[in-house]
């Protein structure tokens, strides 16, 4: 069974990452390619931009490389300031998980329901297992035992 990792939420106050030279190029040329080929899908526009980028000389790419380097410097400076700010004002930590096994067992209660006297005393034990739910939790087992006019079953809350 695969374990799912909990997705880490990004801080909306964190600085935006630096763009690469290709992204600066793409942002500048995308609109022109879309106007030239309005029937193209987004993936086809991206492929065309990639072809043009590969065909460019190093001198033509230098303009975009310079913009990318400036953006990297901006990002590094903003991250430095952001980390200092977070270190000065750390976010509140959630309380540690305090539920121990004993507390968990206390949450599971035995529920007794009265059933009409029509149950035969030699009736077998009934085991019901619910299918796995949509959240991926384990199936739940409920055991029902007839006992002198009462039906007992254990059910975790």
TISE-710052 format. One record per residue (C-alpha): residue number from 1; residue in one letter; x, y, z. Coordinates in Angstrom, 2 decimals. Layout:
+------+------+---------+---------+---------+
! resi ! resn !       x !       y !       z !
+------+------+---------+---------+---------+
!  NUM !    a !       X !       Y !       Z !
...
+------+------+---------+---------+---------+
//
This chain:
+------+------+---------+---------+---------+
! resi ! resn !       x !       y !       z !
+------+------+---------+---------+---------+
!    1 !    x !    0.00 !    0.00 !    0.00 !
!    2 !    x !    1.43 !    3.37 !   -0.97 !
!    3 !    x !    1.71 !    6.04 !    1.66 !
!    4 !    x !    0.63 !    9.48 !    0.59 !
!    5 !    x !    2.71 !   12.43 !    1.61 !
!    6 !    x !    1.00 !   15.36 !    3.13 !
!    7 !    x !    1.17 !   18.32 !    0.77 !
!    8 !    x !    3.10 !   21.21 !    2.23 !
!    9 !    x !    1.26 !   24.47 !    1.83 !
!   10 !    x !    3.30 !   27.30 !    0.38 !
!   11 !    x !    3.49 !   30.56 !    2.23 !
!   12 !    x !    1.65 !   33.17 !    0.14 !
!   13 !    x !    4.05 !   35.82 !    1.50 !
!   14 !    x !    7.13 !   34.03 !    0.15 !
!   15 !    x !    8.82 !   35.71 !   -2.82 !
!   16 !    x !    8.14 !   34.44 !   -6.32 !
!   17 !    x !   10.91 !   32.31 !   -7.81 !
!   18 !    x !   13.28 !   33.70 !  -10.43 !
!   19 !    x !   12.46 !   33.11 !  -14.08 !
!   20 !    x !   14.88 !   31.43 !  -16.46 !
!   21 !    x !   16.14 !   33.02 !  -19.67 !
!   22 !    x !   13.80 !   30.81 !  -21.68 !
!   23 !    x !   10.79 !   32.02 !  -19.67 !
!   24 !    x !   11.71 !   35.65 !  -20.28 !
!   25 !    x !   11.97 !   34.81 !  -23.99 !
!   26 !    x !    8.67 !   32.89 !  -23.95 !
!   27 !    x !    6.80 !   35.66 !  -22.16 !
!   28 !    x !    8.02 !   38.15 !  -24.75 !
!   29 !    x !    7.27 !   36.05 !  -27.83 !
!   30 !    x !    4.22 !   33.97 !  -26.85 !
!   31 !    x !    1.64 !   36.57 !  -27.83 !
!   32 !    x !    3.15 !   36.95 !  -31.32 !
!   33 !    x !    3.12 !   33.17 !  -31.93 !
!   34 !    x !   -0.49 !   32.95 !  -30.72 !
!   35 !    x !   -1.51 !   35.77 !  -33.08 !
!   36 !    x !    0.27 !   34.07 !  -36.00 !
!   37 !    x !   -1.41 !   30.73 !  -35.23 !
!   38 !    x !   -4.71 !   31.30 !  -33.37 !
!   39 !    x !   -5.84 !   27.69 !  -33.97 !
!   40 !    x !   -2.87 !   26.23 !  -32.07 !
!   41 !    x !   -3.24 !   24.75 !  -28.63 !
!   42 !    x !   -1.05 !   25.89 !  -25.72 !
!   43 !    x !    1.24 !   22.88 !  -26.13 !
!   44 !    x !    1.79 !   23.63 !  -29.82 !
!   45 !    x !    2.69 !   27.25 !  -29.03 !
!   46 !    x !    5.15 !   26.03 !  -26.40 !
!   47 !    x !    6.75 !   23.61 !  -28.88 !
!   48 !    x !    7.19 !   26.39 !  -31.42 !
!   49 !    x !    8.77 !   28.65 !  -28.80 !
!   50 !    x !   11.16 !   25.84 !  -27.89 !
!   51 !    x !   12.19 !   25.38 !  -31.54 !
!   52 !    x !   12.83 !   29.10 !  -31.97 !
!   53 !    x !   14.84 !   29.20 !  -28.72 !
!   54 !    x !   17.05 !   26.31 !  -29.85 !
!   55 !    x !   17.66 !   27.97 !  -33.22 !
!   56 !    x !   18.77 !   31.27 !  -31.62 !
!   57 !    x !   22.45 !   32.18 !  -31.44 !
!   58 !    x !   24.22 !   32.71 !  -28.12 !
!   59 !    x !   24.39 !   36.46 !  -28.80 !
!   60 !    x !   20.60 !   36.63 !  -29.18 !
!   61 !    x !   20.11 !   34.65 !  -25.99 !
!   62 !    x !   22.40 !   37.00 !  -23.99 !
!   63 !    x !   19.62 !   39.58 !  -23.62 !
!   64 !    x !   17.42 !   37.02 !  -21.87 !
!   65 !    x !   20.32 !   35.55 !  -19.88 !
!   66 !    x !   21.01 !   39.02 !  -18.49 !
!   67 !    x !   17.35 !   39.41 !  -17.45 !
!   68 !    x !   17.45 !   35.97 !  -15.80 !
!   69 !    x !   20.59 !   36.86 !  -13.83 !
!   70 !    x !   19.00 !   40.10 !  -12.63 !
!   71 !    x !   15.91 !   38.15 !  -11.58 !
!   72 !    x !   18.06 !   35.61 !   -9.71 !
!   73 !    x !   19.69 !   38.45 !   -7.79 !
!   74 !    x !   16.25 !   39.90 !   -6.98 !
!   75 !    x !   15.02 !   36.52 !   -5.77 !
!   76 !    x !   18.11 !   35.93 !   -3.61 !
!   77 !    x !   17.71 !   39.34 !   -1.95 !
!   78 !    x !   13.97 !   38.85 !   -1.36 !
!   79 !    x !   14.55 !   35.36 !    0.07 !
!   80 !    x !   17.21 !   36.70 !    2.43 !
!   81 !    x !   14.79 !   39.35 !    3.71 !
!   82 !    x !   11.95 !   36.81 !    3.89 !
!   83 !    x !   14.02 !   34.31 !    5.92 !
!   84 !    x !   15.09 !   37.05 !    8.33 !
!   85 !    x !   11.46 !   38.07 !    8.76 !
!   86 !    x !   10.34 !   34.47 !    9.35 !
!   87 !    x !   13.17 !   33.90 !   11.84 !
!   88 !    x !   12.11 !   37.03 !   13.75 !
!   89 !    x !    8.40 !   36.08 !   13.69 !
!   90 !    x !    8.09 !   32.28 !   13.47 !
!   91 !    x !    4.64 !   30.95 !   12.57 !
!   92 !    x !    2.72 !   29.32 !   15.44 !
!   93 !    x !    3.41 !   25.61 !   15.75 !
!   94 !    x !    0.49 !   23.21 !   15.99 !
!   95 !    x !    0.24 !   21.46 !   19.36 !
!   96 !    x !    1.97 !   18.07 !   19.45 !
!   97 !    x !   -0.26 !   15.08 !   19.00 !
!   98 !    x !   -1.37 !   14.28 !   22.51 !
!   99 !    x !   -3.59 !   11.32 !   21.86 !
!  100 !    x !   -2.01 !    8.16 !   23.20 !
!  101 !    x !   -3.22 !    4.63 !   22.71 !
!  102 !    x !   -5.14 !    4.65 !   25.99 !
!  103 !    x !   -7.04 !    7.76 !   24.99 !
!  104 !    x !   -7.82 !    6.22 !   21.61 !
!  105 !    x !   -9.17 !    3.10 !   23.29 !
!  106 !    x !  -11.31 !    5.25 !   25.56 !
!  107 !    x !  -12.91 !    6.79 !   22.47 !
!  108 !    x !  -14.08 !    3.38 !   21.32 !
!  109 !    x !  -17.28 !    2.69 !   23.16 !
!  110 !    x !  -19.40 !   -0.36 !   23.45 !
!  111 !    x !  -22.93 !    0.37 !   22.32 !
!  112 !    x !  -25.76 !   -1.87 !   23.38 !
!  113 !    x !  -29.08 !   -1.79 !   21.58 !
!  114 !    x !  -32.16 !   -3.64 !   22.69 !
!  115 !    x !  -33.56 !   -5.98 !   20.06 !
!  116 !    x !  -36.93 !   -7.74 !   20.17 !
!  117 !    x !  -37.03 !  -11.18 !   21.83 !
!  118 !    x !  -37.53 !  -12.86 !   18.45 !
!  119 !    x !  -33.78 !  -13.60 !   18.13 !
!  120 !    x !  -33.01 !  -17.27 !   18.50 !
!  121 !    x !  -30.50 !  -17.97 !   21.31 !
!  122 !    x !  -28.37 !  -20.17 !   19.02 !
!  123 !    x !  -28.05 !  -17.56 !   16.30 !
!  124 !    x !  -24.52 !  -17.16 !   14.97 !
!  125 !    x !  -22.27 !  -14.19 !   15.47 !
!  126 !    x !  -22.64 !  -11.69 !   12.65 !
!  127 !    x !  -19.52 !   -9.92 !   11.38 !
!  128 !    x !  -20.13 !   -6.94 !    9.12 !
!  129 !    x !  -17.27 !   -5.27 !    7.31 !
!  130 !    x !  -17.92 !   -1.98 !    5.60 !
!  131 !    x !  -15.99 !   -1.36 !    2.36 !
!  132 !    x !  -13.06 !    1.04 !    2.27 !
!  133 !    x !  -14.40 !    4.59 !    2.26 !
!  134 !    x !  -13.49 !    7.31 !   -0.24 !
!  135 !    x !  -10.87 !    8.83 !    2.07 !
!  136 !    x !   -8.87 !    5.61 !    1.92 !
!  137 !    x !   -9.45 !    4.72 !    5.58 !
!  138 !    x !   -9.33 !    1.08 !    6.56 !
!  139 !    x !  -12.55 !   -0.92 !    6.41 !
!  140 !    x !  -14.57 !   -0.88 !    9.60 !
!  141 !    x !  -15.60 !   -4.13 !   11.26 !
!  142 !    x !  -18.72 !   -4.40 !   13.38 !
!  143 !    x !  -19.36 !   -7.57 !   15.38 !
!  144 !    x !  -22.90 !   -8.26 !   16.50 !
!  145 !    x !  -23.56 !  -10.96 !   19.07 !
!  146 !    x !  -27.08 !  -11.91 !   20.15 !
!  147 !    x !  -27.28 !  -12.09 !   23.93 !
!  148 !    x !  -30.51 !  -12.52 !   25.86 !
!  149 !    x !  -32.64 !  -10.15 !   23.87 !
!  150 !    x !  -29.89 !   -7.62 !   23.30 !
!  151 !    x !  -27.59 !   -7.13 !   20.32 !
!  152 !    x !  -24.10 !   -5.88 !   21.22 !
!  153 !    x !  -21.70 !   -4.48 !   18.76 !
!  154 !    x !  -18.55 !   -2.47 !   19.05 !
!  155 !    x !  -18.19 !    0.56 !   16.84 !
!  156 !    x !  -15.30 !    3.05 !   16.90 !
!  157 !    x !  -16.53 !    6.63 !   17.08 !
+------+------+---------+---------+---------+
//
